[in-house]
Amino acid sequence: MVARRLKAYDYKVYVTGPFQAGKTTLIHTLDPDAISVERDLKEPYRGEKSTTTTGFDLGRVVWARKEIGHDGLIIPKKEFEREKDEYDGWIVKDIELRGVPGQLHFKFVRDTMRANTDGVLMIIDSSDYGMVGDASAILAETQAAFGDIPLEVIANKQDRPDAASPEQVATWLGVPHATGMCAKNRESAKSALGMLLKKIETAAGAALAQGAATASV
């Protein structure tokens, strides 16, 4: 018998994007107990005191649904563990959120964090047209590494008055679609992640169906 490889999560989501796009904010909004390896910036960035990820961000959430096809709930892992009796009989998936540095010179870190990824959130600051070059480079790097893996482009900071629309962000990057989000807003962050999780589930189902069809030939 071949030993089954066990993992502590059902789906791993790789969170990438340019410097200061909002990756760490998103992960900590979804999981207040997330951990980050980061440092303070020497100077404010675009007028805001901030930190930057130099290692990784790691968050854990649970996707809980009464039935397949439902949007369900996205719950921080520790919160779910405290209240899991309330979800008896639900379909539960453990989700790992792994954020990576956005500076281009940290490519070696991004390379080491890609193993076992099931889907990608690509975060863009929709209020900063100056990051389009870096965003395009990271998107190309991500597509080359993952191929046709489920990917959701997120136009973050839609709460800012100078934010471009998701349609404009999609045009910047040459992709067919982008989803608007405010990473500081939990419901907005949950909605963005939920869209990707449904794509992952659809892709997983298609892969299983293809495998079954191949086996029957």
Secondary structure, DSSP 8 states (H G I E B T S, - for coil): -------S-SEEEEEE-STTSSHHHHHHHH-TT-EEEEEE-SS-BTTB--EEEEEEEEEEEEEEESSTTS--EEEEHHHHHHHGGGGTTSEEEEEEEEE---SGGGHHHHHHT-TT--EEEEEEETT-GGGHHHHHHHHHHHHHHHTT--EEEEEE-TTSTT---HHHHHHHHT-S--EE--TTSHHHHHHHHHHHHHHHHHHHHHHHHHHHHHHH-
